């Protein structure tokens, strides 16, 4: 495992901050469109909520260090909540949940396995949790069966799709030299 000074280096903190701001802007937009999606097409909410995996995925792909997913998630939540301060607890709760899941999967591999499969495992876990929680939160059980099935599929696929996007962004940032030591 990397030394403490390497984990908390200025470079790592600034990279997490930059990624947190960028992905926090995405979270802010997701927050703005959430009420519209929930009213007009609640079965699409999993795709919107899935965007919240980006901070941790990009940070872990770029830096490949412990705690960067959690730190970047919290910073993104702070930026995202500036767009809708009333949702601050939701942003922080989502950041902690998603960040801890992503860190947990990385910790299980002792922060040594960085293959795409590992990121998609965390995305699938997050997708299942999102599907169950939001199913009850928006009372999808009272909606048509096609809405329920579509919602469940998209809720699980949302984080997976956003993970693929995040891996692409993270890989491009690594190639650009963001992760150079």
C-alpha positions, 0 to 999 in steps of 0.5 A: 500500500502507498505511504501516507505522504503519497496518499495525501500529497498536494498533487493527489489532493489537487487532482481529487479537487479538480475531478470533484469540481468537474464531476460536481457540475455533472451532479448539479445538472443531474440534480436540476433534471431529477424533479422533471425526470421523476414527474415525467418518466420516473423509470429513467431516474436510474440513468440520472442517478447513475451519473453519481458514480463518475467522481470515484471511477475517474479518480480511481482510474487516474490515481489508482490510490486508496481513498481517492474515490471517497474524497472525490465523491465528497468534493463533488457532492459539495459542488453539486449541492451548490446547485440545489442546497436543499438536497445537500443531505442527498448529495452527501449520502450518495457520495458516501454510499457510492464512494464507500462501495467503490473504495470497498471493492478496491480494498478487497483487491488491496488496491492492486487490481485496476482492471475494468472488471473491478469498476463494473463490479462496483457499478453493478452493486450500486445499480442494484442498491439504486434499483431497490431504494428508488423503487420504493422511494417513488412507489414504482409498485403502483405503476404499470409493469412495463415501467417497473421492468424498464426502471429496474433494467435502467437503474442497474445499467445506469451506473454501468454505462456511467462507469464506462464513460468514467473509465474512458475519461479517466483513461484519457486523463492518464494518457494526457499525463495527469497521473504522472508521478 
